[in-house]
């Protein structure tokens, strides 16, 4: 199948190379468009031709299939333009690194994203799951979002109920987030210190030295997933190459040879044991391709 140059198409790319878990077979075609119009063209082309479509940012919250993906993987992990600052408002491309954007806003004398610095995904990924850490959430600053929905490129005002804990009305496949307008505040002098402190906490507490997809489970109401898993004696437990991190039980890590099947089996086992011993149901936070 001959595709337009604007699609940025590359065939047979291993998803293990595009995801932080370092797991996954080959994608039939990976597309990396450089314009918003090209994204719209890709979605329309896939729809007209009945081609399955998956969306991938930096692949930091993804468990990809060992069998790969037969269809288009739309990779949106690079910014199409620099952030635009208008006073305390910033408009940024959703392909922008969230960490890079957070650092940039602090350099511009603004605060509101500093607690999210270190989250290793894109701004679009943050909008699609209401990413948050250390008491900060994208919901607190997201005011408008440009999305491709039902074939229409449109700006939407963000409502109070559009985002919740790891939940968003702006997630794929319902829509694709293209740009976001963030309403920040003037730095009161604490933003840089807060950002550096959050980064240091991540380094101390999270297993950043091994491949993973971040927190494996959502936080159950009234509990912390990692604490429940550790309480059940599962810290360090492994199936194949997948292991419950000994540093933070809320993470499943790839010790070097993990497969999708290993991770899926370990997730199911952890859910089973935690439910049996504590009565709490754990819901995965990781997305699947």
C-alpha positions as CSV (number, residue, x, y, z in Angstrom):
1,X,0.0,0.0,0.0
2,X,1.5,3.3,-1.1
3,X,1.0,6.1,1.5
4,X,1.5,9.9,1.2
5,X,4.9,11.2,2.3
6,X,3.1,13.4,4.9
7,X,2.2,10.3,6.8
8,X,5.8,9.7,7.8
9,X,5.3,5.9,7.4
10,X,7.8,3.2,8.5
11,X,6.9,-0.5,8.2
12,X,7.6,-3.3,10.7
13,X,8.8,-1.3,13.7
14,X,9.0,-3.3,16.9
15,X,6.8,-1.8,19.6
16,X,9.4,-2.9,22.1
17,X,11.5,0.0,20.7
18,X,8.7,2.5,21.1
19,X,7.5,1.7,24.6
20,X,9.1,2.2,28.0
21,X,8.3,-1.4,29.0
22,X,10.5,-2.6,26.1
23,X,7.9,-5.2,25.2
24,X,5.9,-5.8,22.0
25,X,6.1,-7.3,18.5
26,X,6.3,-5.4,15.3
27,X,3.7,-2.8,14.2
28,X,2.7,-3.3,10.6
29,X,3.1,0.5,9.9
30,X,4.2,3.3,12.3
31,X,3.2,6.8,11.2
32,X,4.8,9.9,12.5
33,X,3.1,12.9,10.9
34,X,4.5,16.4,11.3
35,X,1.3,18.5,10.9
36,X,-2.1,18.4,12.4
37,X,-3.6,18.2,8.9
38,X,-1.6,15.0,8.4
39,X,-3.1,13.5,11.5
40,X,-6.6,14.2,10.2
41,X,-5.7,12.7,6.9
42,X,-4.3,9.5,8.5
43,X,-7.5,9.0,10.6
44,X,-9.7,9.5,7.6
45,X,-7.6,7.2,5.4
46,X,-7.6,4.4,8.1
47,X,-11.4,4.8,8.5
48,X,-12.1,4.7,4.8
49,X,-9.9,1.6,4.3
50,X,-11.0,-0.3,7.4
51,X,-7.4,-0.2,8.8
52,X,-7.1,-0.7,12.6
53,X,-5.5,2.4,14.2
54,X,-3.7,2.7,17.5
55,X,-2.4,6.0,19.1
56,X,1.0,6.1,20.7
57,X,2.8,9.0,22.5
58,X,6.0,8.2,24.2
59,X,4.7,4.8,25.1
60,X,5.3,5.2,28.8
61,X,1.9,3.8,30.0
62,X,1.6,1.0,27.4
63,X,1.8,-2.8,27.4
64,X,2.1,-3.9,23.7
65,X,1.2,-7.3,22.4
66,X,3.9,-9.9,21.7
67,X,2.2,-10.4,18.4
68,X,2.6,-6.7,17.4
69,X,-0.2,-4.7,15.8
70,X,-1.7,-5.3,12.4
71,X,-2.6,-1.8,11.3
72,X,-1.5,1.8,11.7
73,X,0.2,3.0,14.8
74,X,0.0,6.8,14.9
75,X,3.0,8.0,16.8
76,X,2.5,11.5,18.2
77,X,5.5,12.1,20.5
78,X,7.2,15.2,19.1
79,X,5.9,18.8,19.2
80,X,4.8,20.5,16.0
81,X,5.6,23.9,17.3
82,X,7.1,25.6,20.4
83,X,4.8,26.5,23.3
84,X,3.0,29.9,22.9
85,X,2.9,32.1,26.0
86,X,0.3,34.8,26.5
87,X,0.7,36.1,30.0
88,X,-0.1,33.2,32.3
89,X,-1.7,31.2,29.5
90,X,0.3,28.7,27.5
91,X,-0.8,26.8,24.3
92,X,1.3,23.7,23.6
93,X,1.2,20.9,21.1
94,X,0.0,17.6,22.6
95,X,3.1,15.8,21.2
96,X,5.3,17.9,23.6
97,X,7.1,16.1,26.5
98,X,5.2,16.9,29.7
99,X,8.5,17.1,31.6
100,X,10.0,19.5,29.0
101,X,6.9,21.7,29.1
102,X,6.9,21.8,32.9
103,X,10.5,22.9,33.0
104,X,9.8,25.5,30.3
105,X,6.9,27.0,32.1
106,X,9.0,27.3,35.3
107,X,11.7,29.1,33.3
108,X,9.0,31.5,32.1
109,X,8.2,32.4,35.7
110,X,5.0,30.3,35.8
111,X,3.7,27.7,38.2
112,X,1.0,25.0,37.9
113,X,2.9,22.2,36.1
114,X,5.9,21.8,38.4
115,X,4.5,18.8,40.3
116,X,4.1,17.0,37.1
117,X,7.7,17.3,36.0
118,X,9.2,13.9,35.7
119,X,6.1,12.2,34.4
120,X,7.6,10.6,31.3
121,X,4.8,11.0,28.8
122,X,3.4,13.7,26.5
123,X,1.0,16.5,27.2
124,X,-1.5,14.7,25.1
125,X,-1.1,11.5,27.2
126,X,-1.5,13.6,30.3
127,X,-4.8,15.1,29.0
128,X,-6.0,11.7,27.9
129,X,-5.7,10.2,31.4
130,X,-5.6,13.3,33.7
131,X,-2.1,12.6,34.7
132,X,-1.1,13.6,38.2
133,X,1.5,13.3,41.0
134,X,2.1,14.7,44.4
135,X,-1.2,16.5,44.6
136,X,-1.0,18.0,41.1
137,X,-3.2,17.1,38.2
138,X,-3.5,18.3,34.6
139,X,-7.2,19.0,35.4
140,X,-6.1,21.9,37.6
141,X,-4.7,23.8,34.7
142,X,-6.4,22.5,31.5
143,X,-8.9,25.1,30.3
144,X,-9.3,24.3,26.6
145,X,-8.3,21.5,24.3
146,X,-8.1,21.1,20.6
147,X,-9.2,17.6,19.5
148,X,-9.9,15.6,16.4
149,X,-13.3,14.1,17.0
150,X,-15.7,12.5,14.5
151,X,-13.6,13.9,11.7
152,X,-13.8,17.4,13.0
153,X,-10.8,19.5,14.3
154,X,-12.3,21.6,17.1
155,X,-11.4,23.5,20.3
156,X,-13.4,22.4,23.4
157,X,-13.8,24.2,26.7
158,X,-13.0,21.8,29.5
159,X,-15.9,21.2,31.9
160,X,-15.6,20.2,35.6
161,X,-16.8,16.6,34.9
162,X,-14.6,16.0,31.8
163,X,-11.6,14.8,33.9
164,X,-11.4,12.7,37.1
165,X,-8.9,10.4,38.7
166,X,-7.1,8.8,35.8
167,X,-10.2,9.5,33.7
168,X,-10.7,11.9,30.8
169,X,-13.2,12.7,28.1
170,X,-10.3,13.4,25.8
171,X,-8.9,10.0,25.3
172,X,-8.4,7.8,22.2
173,X,-10.4,6.3,20.4
174,X,-13.1,8.9,21.2
175,X,-10.8,11.6,20.1
176,X,-7.2,12.6,19.5
177,X,-5.8,15.5,21.6
178,X,-3.9,17.9,19.3
179,X,-3.2,21.1,21.4
180,X,-3.9,22.2,24.9
181,X,-4.5,25.6,26.5
182,X,-3.2,25.7,30.1
183,X,-4.0,28.4,32.6
184,X,-1.1,28.8,35.0
185,X,-0.2,31.3,37.7
186,X,2.8,33.6,38.2
187,X,5.5,31.9,40.2
188,X,5.4,32.8,43.9
189,X,9.1,31.8,44.1
190,X,8.5,28.2,45.0
191,X,8.0,26.5,41.7
192,X,11.7,25.5,41.0
193,X,12.1,24.1,44.5
194,X,8.8,22.1,44.3
195,X,9.8,20.8,40.8
196,X,13.3,19.7,42.0
197,X,11.8,18.1,45.1
198,X,9.3,16.1,43.1
199,X,12.0,14.9,40.7
200,X,14.1,13.8,43.6
201,X,11.2,11.9,45.2
202,X,10.8,10.0,42.0
203,X,14.4,9.0,41.8
204,X,14.3,7.8,45.5
205,X,11.1,5.9,45.4
206,X,10.5,4.6,41.9
207,X,12.4,1.8,40.0
208,X,13.6,4.1,37.2
209,X,16.6,1.8,36.5
210,X,14.4,-0.9,35.0
211,X,11.9,-0.8,32.1
212,X,8.3,-0.4,33.3
213,X,5.1,1.4,32.3
214,X,4.9,3.4,35.5
215,X,2.3,2.7,38.2
216,X,0.7,-0.6,37.3
217,X,-2.6,-0.1,39.1
218,X,-4.9,2.8,39.9
219,X,-5.1,4.0,43.5
220,X,-8.1,2.2,45.1
221,X,-10.3,4.4,47.1
222,X,-9.0,4.7,50.7
223,X,-5.9,2.7,49.9
224,X,-2.5,2.7,48.1
225,X,-2.0,-0.1,45.6
226,X,1.7,-0.4,46.4
227,X,1.1,-0.7,50.1
228,X,-1.6,-3.4,49.6
229,X,0.7,-5.4,47.3
230,X,3.6,-5.2,49.7
231,X,1.3,-6.1,52.6
232,X,0.4,-9.3,50.7
233,X,4.1,-10.2,50.6
234,X,4.3,-9.8,46.8
235,X,7.2,-7.4,46.6
236,X,9.9,-9.1,44.4
237,X,7.5,-11.8,43.2
238,X,8.0,-12.6,39.5
239,X,6.5,-14.5,36.6
240,X,9.0,-15.1,33.8
241,X,10.8,-11.8,33.2
242,X,8.1,-9.7,34.9
243,X,8.6,-8.7,38.5
244,X,6.9,-6.7,41.2
245,X,9.5,-4.1,42.0
246,X,11.5,-4.5,45.2
247,X,11.8,-0.7,45.3
248,X,8.1,0.1,44.9
249,X,5.5,-2.6,44.8
250,X,3.1,-0.5,42.8
251,X,5.4,-1.1,39.7
252,X,5.8,-4.2,37.6
253,X,9.2,-4.1,35.9
254,X,10.8,-5.9,33.0
255,X,14.0,-7.6,34.3
256,X,15.2,-8.0,30.8
257,X,13.3,-10.7,29.0
258,X,9.6,-10.1,30.0
259,X,6.9,-10.7,27.5
260,X,3.4,-9.4,27.4
261,X,2.1,-12.7,28.6
262,X,4.5,-12.5,31.6
263,X,3.2,-9.1,32.6
264,X,-0.4,-10.0,32.0
265,X,-0.1,-13.1,34.2
266,X,1.6,-11.2,37.0
267,X,-1.0,-8.5,36.9
268,X,-3.8,-11.1,37.2
269,X,-2.0,-12.9,40.0
270,X,-1.4,-9.7,42.0
271,X,-5.1,-8.8,41.6
272,X,-6.2,-12.2,42.7
273,X,-4.0,-12.3,45.9
274,X,-4.8,-8.7,46.9
275,X,-8.5,-9.4,46.5
276,X,-8.4,-12.6,48.5
277,X,-6.3,-11.2,51.3
278,X,-7.6,-7.6,51.6
279,X,-11.0,-7.6,49.8
280,X,-9.7,-4.7,47.6
281,X,-10.0,-4.9,43.8
282,X,-7.1,-3.4,41.9
283,X,-7.7,-1.9,38.5
284,X,-4.8,-1.7,36.0
285,X,-3.7,1.8,35.0
286,X,-1.7,0.5,32.0
287,X,-3.2,0.7,28.5
288,X,-2.9,-2.2,26.1
289,X,-2.1,-2.3,22.4
